[in-house]
């Protein structure tokens, strides 16, 4: 049986490889690049704040094409959506899909804002085809049209059902 402390050629080569591997787990250049990126982001943000640079990532303002006030009652993945004005049930789904995801974000915003009651939300379609959901009670809003045509279509159906 061979002893692992043998100084033969095979064992010396293995020891050198292990020393090099243990010494450098994350490459130094990668660490420098990560910190450089963080510093550059901080500098750009500081410059934008100090020069009062206008916000350019905001959606363009447009006249309202259609709007509906909805009451969303989540229950896990199930969702019940009713029209506030008529009381009509617009959506009653066991698995609300994207509606449930949006509702989770809405509930979180209401919890943070300290809004306890289930207040109505506004689903708004603008003339430039932008679709948004806003909660006046917590000042929360979401651009639904940013999540692709399939998810936008679900909310457009809620807007069009009368």
C-alpha positions in Angstrom: 0.0 0.0 0.0 1.3 3.5 -0.9 1.5 6.2 1.7 -0.1 9.5 0.8 2.9 11.4 2.1 5.0 9.8 -0.6 6.9 12.4 -2.4 6.6 10.7 -5.7 5.8 12.7 -8.9 2.0 11.9 -8.8 1.5 13.1 -5.2 3.6 16.3 -5.7 1.5 17.3 -8.7 -1.7 16.7 -6.8 -0.5 18.8 -3.9 0.4 21.7 -6.2 -3.0 21.6 -7.9 -4.8 21.6 -4.5 -2.8 24.5 -3.2 -3.6 26.6 -6.2 -7.3 25.7 -6.1 -7.6 26.4 -2.4 -5.8 29.8 -2.7 -8.1 31.3 -5.3 -11.8 30.3 -5.1 -13.2 33.5 -6.7 -10.9 35.1 -9.3 -9.5 38.4 -8.2 -10.4 40.1 -11.5 -14.1 39.1 -10.9 -14.1 40.6 -7.4 -12.5 43.9 -8.7 -15.1 44.0 -11.6 -18.0 43.5 -9.1 -16.8 46.3 -6.9 -16.1 48.6 -9.9 -19.7 48.1 -11.1 -21.1 48.9 -7.7 -19.0 52.0 -7.4 -19.9 53.1 -11.0 -23.6 52.7 -10.2 -23.2 54.7 -7.0 -21.4 57.5 -8.8 -24.0 57.7 -11.6 -26.9 57.8 -9.1 -25.1 60.5 -7.0 -24.6 62.5 -10.2 -28.3 62.2 -11.2 -29.5 63.3 -7.8 -27.1 66.2 -7.4 -27.9 67.6 -10.9 -31.7 67.1 -10.5 -31.8 65.0 -13.7 -35.4 64.4 -14.8 -36.9 61.0 -14.6 -36.9 59.4 -18.0 -38.2 55.9 -17.2 -41.7 57.2 -16.5 -44.6 56.2 -18.9 -45.9 59.0 -21.1 -49.0 60.7 -19.9 -52.1 60.0 -22.0 -55.8 60.6 -21.7 -57.9 57.9 -20.1 -59.7 55.7 -22.7 -61.5 53.4 -20.2 -61.5 53.0 -16.5 -63.2 50.5 -14.1 -63.3 50.4 -10.3 -62.8 46.9 -9.0 -62.9 45.2 -5.7 -60.3 42.3 -5.5 -60.7 39.7 -2.8 -57.8 37.3 -2.7 -57.9 34.0 -1.0 -54.6 32.2 -1.5 -54.5 31.5 -5.3 -58.2 32.0 -5.6 -59.4 35.4 -6.6 -62.8 37.1 -6.7 -63.1 40.4 -8.6 -66.3 42.4 -8.6 -67.2 45.7 -10.2 -67.7 48.3 -7.5 -70.4 50.3 -9.4 -72.6 47.4 -10.4 -71.7 44.7 -8.0 -71.2 42.2 -10.9 -68.7 39.4 -10.4 -66.1 39.9 -13.1 -63.8 37.1 -12.2 -64.2 34.1 -9.9 -61.2 31.8 -10.3 -59.8 29.0 -8.3 -56.4 29.8 -9.7 -56.2 33.5 -10.6 -52.7 33.1 -12.2 -51.3 36.6 -13.0 -54.2 38.3 -11.2 -53.1 36.5 -8.0 -49.5 37.6 -8.5 -50.6 41.2 -8.9 -52.9 40.9 -5.9 -50.0 39.6 -3.8 -48.1 42.8 -4.6 -51.2 44.9 -3.9 -51.7 43.3 -0.5 -48.0 43.8 0.4 -48.3 47.5 -0.5 -51.4 47.9 1.6 -49.7 46.2 4.5 -46.7 48.5 4.3 -49.0 51.6 4.0 -51.1 50.4 6.9 -54.3 50.2 4.9 -56.5 47.6 6.6 -59.7 47.5 4.6 -60.1 46.0 1.2 -60.5 49.2 -0.8 -61.4 49.4 -4.5 -58.6 49.7 -7.1 -58.8 51.4 -10.5 -58.0 49.5 -13.7 -57.2 52.1 -16.3 -56.6 51.8 -20.1 -55.1 54.9 -21.6 -55.4 56.0 -25.3 -51.7 55.1 -25.9 -52.6 51.4 -25.0 -51.0 51.6 -21.6 -52.9 49.6 -19.0 -52.3 50.2 -15.3 -53.8 49.2 -11.9 -53.7 51.7 -9.1 -54.7 51.7 -5.5 -55.7 55.2 -4.2 -55.8 53.9 -0.6 -52.0 53.1 -0.5 -50.7 55.1 -3.5 -49.6 51.9 -5.2 -49.7 51.5 -8.9 -48.5 49.0 -11.4 -48.0 49.1 -15.2 -49.7 45.9 -16.3 -48.9 46.4 -19.9 -45.2 45.8 -19.0 -45.8 42.1 -18.4 -46.5 41.0 -22.0 -49.6 40.6 -24.1 -50.9 37.4 -22.4 -51.0 38.9 -19.0 -52.3 42.2 -20.3 -55.1 40.3 -22.1 -56.3 38.9 -18.8 -56.7 42.4 -17.3 -58.2 43.8 -20.5 -61.0 41.1 -20.3 -61.7 42.4 -16.7 -62.0 45.9 -18.1 -64.2 45.0 -21.0 -66.7 42.7 -19.2 -69.9 44.7 -18.6 
